[in-house]
């Protein structure tokens, strides 16, 4: 009798690398995953970066800077094979965790790092009336002026003290009024 198990969900792990080798480790890992057809085990490799404006010699320029120098994030299903493949990439010194035992990032850590973009569904649009469901203005009704799904923000105009007051909220802090 064959037992079917549900496929385990991939989690994010942090891999420690030699400083300056982050991109090399990431690209070597990507190549290895492709060559050995391990995409079902190792799904995503990421070197988190941010764009910063530097002023040098009175010239402004945008520079891409690593947020976590010496670390690469890997979304994978942890098996002996996937552990072995990642561990043996040149420039990789191991996983982050006690005694190099990989510990996955928690959902909270993943969302704080902004590693995965969660698509937020909103039941309202621009011009709709919404009820504010959280925060200091909970219970107020306002009109939606702007929605920014990328930044998880909504701008609502609320009538307070006889004045129209713009308020910025998170998308989940407002819901459509029927």
C-alpha positions in Angstrom: 0.0 0.0 0.0 1.3 3.4 -1.0 0.9 6.3 1.4 0.5 9.8 -0.2 1.8 12.7 1.8 0.9 16.3 1.1 3.8 18.2 -0.3 5.6 20.1 2.4 5.4 23.8 2.0 8.7 25.7 1.2 10.0 28.0 3.9 12.6 30.8 3.9 16.0 30.0 5.3 19.0 32.3 5.8 22.3 31.1 4.4 25.6 32.7 5.6 28.2 33.5 3.0 31.6 35.0 2.8 31.3 38.7 2.7 31.1 40.0 -0.9 30.1 36.5 -2.2 26.3 36.9 -1.8 25.6 37.4 -5.5 28.1 34.6 -6.5 26.5 32.2 -4.1 23.0 33.1 -5.3 23.9 32.7 -9.0 25.8 29.4 -8.4 22.9 28.1 -6.4 20.4 29.1 -9.2 22.6 27.3 -11.8 22.9 24.1 -9.6 19.1 24.1 -9.1 18.5 24.4 -12.9 21.2 21.7 -13.8 19.9 19.2 -11.2 16.2 20.0 -11.8 15.7 20.8 -8.1 13.2 23.7 -8.6 10.5 21.7 -6.6 12.9 21.7 -3.6 14.7 25.0 -3.9 12.2 27.5 -5.2 13.7 30.9 -4.8 17.1 32.5 -4.0 17.3 36.1 -3.0 19.9 38.7 -2.1 17.9 41.5 -0.5 19.0 44.9 -1.7 17.8 48.5 -1.4 18.5 51.6 -3.6 20.2 54.4 -1.7 21.1 57.8 -2.9 24.8 58.6 -2.3 26.4 62.0 -2.6 30.0 61.8 -3.7 32.0 64.7 -5.2 28.8 66.8 -5.2 27.1 64.3 -7.4 24.0 62.4 -6.5 23.7 58.8 -7.7 21.5 55.8 -6.8 23.5 52.8 -5.5 22.1 49.4 -4.9 23.2 48.2 -1.5 22.8 44.8 0.2 20.5 45.0 3.2 22.1 42.0 4.9 25.8 41.7 3.8 27.0 38.2 4.1 23.6 36.6 3.9 21.4 35.0 1.2 17.7 34.1 1.6 16.6 30.7 0.2 13.0 29.5 -0.1 13.1 25.8 -0.1 11.7 22.5 1.3 14.3 21.2 3.7 15.5 17.7 2.8 18.9 16.0 3.0 19.4 16.7 -0.7 18.4 20.4 -0.6 20.5 21.0 2.6 23.5 19.3 0.9 23.2 21.3 -2.3 23.0 24.6 -0.5 25.7 23.8 2.0 28.2 22.8 -0.7 27.9 25.9 -2.8 31.2 27.6 -3.0 31.3 30.7 -0.8 28.5 29.4 1.5 29.6 28.9 5.1 26.3 27.3 6.3 22.8 28.0 7.4 21.8 30.4 10.2 20.6 28.4 13.2 22.0 26.7 16.3 24.9 24.3 15.4 24.3 25.1 11.7 20.9 23.4 11.8 18.7 25.4 9.5 15.8 27.2 11.2 13.2 28.7 8.9 12.1 32.3 9.2 8.7 32.8 10.9 5.8 34.3 8.9 6.2 37.5 10.9 9.9 37.8 10.0 9.2 37.1 6.3 6.5 39.8 6.2 8.8 42.3 8.1 11.6 41.7 5.6 9.2 42.3 2.8 10.6 39.2 1.0 7.2 38.0 -0.3 4.6 40.4 -1.6 1.2 39.4 -0.3 -1.5 40.5 -2.7 -4.1 42.2 -0.6 -7.7 42.0 -1.8 -9.7 45.1 -1.1 -13.5 45.2 -1.5 -13.6 49.0 -2.1 -12.4 51.4 -4.8 -11.6 55.1 -5.3 -14.7 57.1 -4.5 -16.3 54.4 -2.3 -17.4 55.0 1.3 -15.5 52.9 3.8 -15.7 52.3 7.6 -12.4 52.6 9.5 -12.1 49.4 11.5 -8.9 49.9 13.4 -6.8 52.7 15.0 -7.7 56.0 16.6 -10.4 56.8 14.0 -12.2 53.5 14.4 -15.9 53.9 13.6 -15.5 56.9 11.3 -16.8 56.8 7.8 -14.7 58.2 4.9 -14.3 58.4 1.2 -11.5 56.6 -0.5 -9.2 59.0 -2.5 -6.2 56.8 -3.3 -5.2 53.1 -3.0 -1.5 52.0 -3.1 -1.4 48.2 -3.0 2.4 48.1 -3.3 2.8 50.0 0.0 -0.4 48.5 1.6 -1.8 52.0 2.1 -5.2 53.7 1.4 -5.9 57.4 1.7 -9.3 58.3 3.0 -11.0 61.6 3.5 -12.9 61.8 6.8 -15.3 64.5 7.9 -14.2 65.7 11.4 -15.3 68.9 13.1 -17.0 70.1 9.9 -13.7 69.7 7.9 -12.5 67.2 5.3 -9.4 65.6 6.8 -7.1 63.2 4.8 -6.1 60.1 6.6 -3.6 57.4 5.6 -4.4 53.8 6.7 -3.3 50.3 6.0 -5.5 48.5 3.5 -7.0 46.2 6.1 -8.0 49.1 8.4 -10.9 50.1 6.2 -13.8 48.1 4.8 -16.5 48.9 2.3 -19.8 50.3 3.6 -22.8 48.6 2.1 
